[in-house]
Amino acid sequence: MQRINYQLLLDKTIEDILKSGERPSLLLHACCAPCSSYVLEYLSSVFNITLFYYNPNISPESEYEFRVREVQRLLDEMKLKNNVFFSEGVYEPDKFYEMAKGLELLPEGGERCFKCYRLRLSEAAEYAEKNGFDYFTTTLSISPYKNADKLNEIGSELAKEHGVKYLYSDFKKKNGYKRSIELSEKYSLYRQNYCGCVYSYETMKRKERNGTR
């Protein structure tokens, strides 16, 4: 089965929008400040963006709060072509743990992570529908550790369910991940060394002990 080039799909969408002379609204789910940096730089001249922070997977709560503050600081300090609004979802870690039941021992990058993608994107899609957004998407695909094919598959399903267009993307392309590192250095952003959940934290610690990270 031939893989879909999501960067080409994004290029075509942006080209069509620019030709139309309009600036549609985009609900951009943010996983963290470093990943958001490049995506905001890339898309802020094309869309009216609201950055939506919904990440019930992150623990402990102090880590969650610190990451929220970093996203808000980035929006305050980063020079963008258009204003970006910010909206924080409800921090509800119980939803994440309920979702992860029976999947606790799976390695990172598998079914537990895919269900976590869906949990967060479902909330974004619902928010986008309720608030009349033209598009929604997520910054998650910028990470080389995240499965862009799965993210876009889930986004496509939710778009049909909620009647809001999903902005197909693979933000790590065009040196997006590299640029996010450069912007993180420029704004002295906190770059976490684990995804955010307790399971990724335990994996990170195990790798540190084994000297494999």
N, C-alpha and C positions, 0 to 999 in steps of 0.2 A: 504494500500500500504506500503510495507516494505521500511524503510529508508535505504539509501545507507551509508555505513561507509566509508567516504572519507579519514579517516586516514589510513585505511587498503589499500585503493587504492594507497595512497602516499607511504606507506611502500613497496608495491609491485613494484612500479615504481622505487624507489630508489634501491631496491634489484637488479632489472634487470640492471640498469645503472652500479652499482658497479661490477656486474658480467661481463659486457661488457668491462670494463677497460677504457671506454671513459668518457669524462666530457662534456656533452652537454651545450649549452648556454641557459640561462634563463633570460627573461625579467621579473623582479619582480616589479610590481606596488606597490609603497609605499604610505600609507596614512599618516604616521607620523613616527618619530624616535622611540618612544617606541615600537610600533607594529613591526617595521622593525628589532629591535634588536635581538629578539629570532629567527625570521625567517632567518636572515643572519647567525647567529650562527649555526642553524640547517642545512642549505642547502649549505653553502659556500664550504664545502669539496666535494660536489657532482656535483655542477654546476659552470660554468663560469657565474657569475651574473652581470647584469647591473640593477641598481636600478633606476626605472623610476618614477619620481615625477610628477603626473598630477592630480590636485585636484581643479578644477574650482569652487567647492562648497564652499570652505573656504572663510570666510569673517570675518572682513574687510581685506583689502590687507596687512595691517601691521601684522595681524595674519598669513596670508599665508606666508609672507616673513620670519617671525620668525620660522615657522615650517620647511621651506626649510633649513634655516641655521642650525637647530638642526639635521636634517638628514645628512647634509654635515659634521657637527662636529662629529657625531657618526661614520661616515665612516673614518674620520681622526684618531679617537682615539681608535676605537674598534679593537682588535687583532683578525684577521680572518685567516683561513688557506690559503685562496687565495684572491688575490686582487678583489675588487668589484668596478665596474665603476659606474658613476652617470650620469644621464641624466634628465634634467628638461623640462617638457612639457610647453606649452604656458599657461599662466594664463588668462583664458577667462571666467570670471564669468557670462557674458551675456548668454553664452550657458547654464549654470546651471539654471538661472532664466527663460529662455525660456522653458527649460525642465519642470520646476516646475509649470508652469502656470496652474491654476485650481486645483492644489494639495496643495496649501499653508497651508490650515487648517487641513490637515491630520496629525494624530499623528505620531511620530517617529516609524520607524520599518515597515511602510506600503508601499504603492505603490510609493510614492515619493522617498523613500529611494531605492527601487528596481530600479527605473529609473535612480537614481544617480549611483548605482552600474554599470548599463549598460553603462552610459555615460563615466565613467572612464575606465572601462574594454574595451570598444570599441576602445578608443584611444590607450590603451596598445596593443590590438590585431593588430591594424593597424600598429603601430610602429614596433611590432615584425615581422610582415609580410614583411614590407619594408626593414628591416635590417637583415633578414635572421636568426632569432632566432629559436632554436629548440622547446622551450617551452615559455609560458607566464603564469603568475598567479598574485595573489594579496595578500598583507599582511592583508587585511580586515578581513579574517575569524578568525584571532586570537582574535578579540573582542567578548566578550559574548553578546554584544548588536547588533552584525551583524548576518544576516541569512546566515549561511554557505551553506545550501541547495540551496538557491536562487543564491548565488554567483557562485556555481559550475554549476548550471543549465545554467546561463548566459554565463559562461566561455566555457561550452561545445558547446553552440550554436555559439559563436563567433569563436571557433576553427574550426568548419566546414566551416564557412563563409570565414575565412582568411587563412586556410590551415596551421595553426600553432598549435601544440599540447598544450592543456591546462593542467597544472599541478594541478590535483584535490587535494584539501587540506581542512583540518579543523585544523588550526594551534593552536587553543585553547586546543586541545587534548594533551596528554602526558605532562600535566602541562605547556603548552606553554604560556598561559596567565600569570601564576604565575612567570614563568621564565622571561617574558618581564618586569614584575614589578621589579624583582631583578636586571636585567640589567639596567633598568632606574635609579634605585638608585645608582648603581655602577658608571654610567657615568653622574649622575646628570641631567638626561634628563627632559625636560619640558613635563609634563603630563597634557594635556589640560582637562578641565572639560566639554567640549561639543564637539560633532562630528566635527564641523567646519562650518556648514551653519548657516545662520541667524535664521532658524526655530529651529534648535537644541539649539541655543543660547537662544532663547526666552523660550524654554521648560526648560532649565537649570535654568534660572532666576526665572521662575514661581515656580519651585520646591524649590528653595532656599527661596523664599518668604513664601511658605507654609510649610517649614521645612521638606520636604519629600526627600531631597537628602542627 
